[in-house]
Amino acid sequence: MALQTVVHSQIARDEAMLRDLVRDLAELEAQYAMSSEMFHTRWSAGELDDSADFMDWHVLYKMAAEVRERVALLKGEQ
């Protein structure tokens, strides 16, 4: 029972973090009129410069992907 409580707490923290990350990603998407998926594709292909916004966007995108994976794992949604 204690482990289940810990898992549910971690899920709640991760979901809150994910909401913040999604909000931050949405701001960048609106600013640059590009989805995060398109940004990531173009960034990975070397089509975009290394501006501070793009560096931040890259980190936020990766963090969001990792948190989504962790939540899915904790929920047993593999």
N, C-alpha and C positions, 0 to 999 in steps of 0.2 A: 504494500500500500504506500509506503514512504517513497519508493522509487517512482511510482505512478505520479505522486504529487510533484516530485522533482521534474519529471518529464513535462507535466502540464505547465509548470511554472516556466520552464525553458521555452516551451512553445509560445506561451503568452509574451515573454520578453522578445523572442525572435519575431513574432508577428507585429509587435509594436515597432521594433527596429525596421522591419520591412516596410511598414506604412511610412515611416520617415524617409527611408531611402527612395521609395516610389514617388513621394512628394518632391524630393530633391531632383530626381530624374525627370519628372514632369516639367519642372521649371526650366531645366536645360533643353528639353525637347521643344518647349514653347519658344524659348529664346532663339534657338537655332533652326526651328521648323523642320525637325528631323526626329524620327523615332529613335529610341535607344538602340534598338536592334540594327537599324541602318547605320547609326553612328558607330557601333561596334564593328560592323562589317567594313566600313570605310576606314576606321582607325586601324584595324588589323591588317588592312591592305596597304597601309602607309599613305593613304590619300589625304590625311588631315595633319595639320601641324601639331607641335607640342605645346600649345598654349596652356595656360593654367586651367582654364575652363575644361579643355579637352582631357587634360591629365586627371582632373577631379572627376569628370564624367566617366572616364575609364575605370577609375577606382570604385565609384559608386555602382556602376554596372556590375563589376565583378563581385562586390560585396553583396548586392541584391541577389545575384545568382547563387552565391554560397549560402545565404540565409534561406532562400527558397528550397534548396536541396536539403538543408538541415531540418527544416520544418517538415518537409515531405518524409524524410527518414524517421523523424520522431513520431510522426503520425502514422507511420507504416504504409505510406503511399508509394512505395517503390514500384 
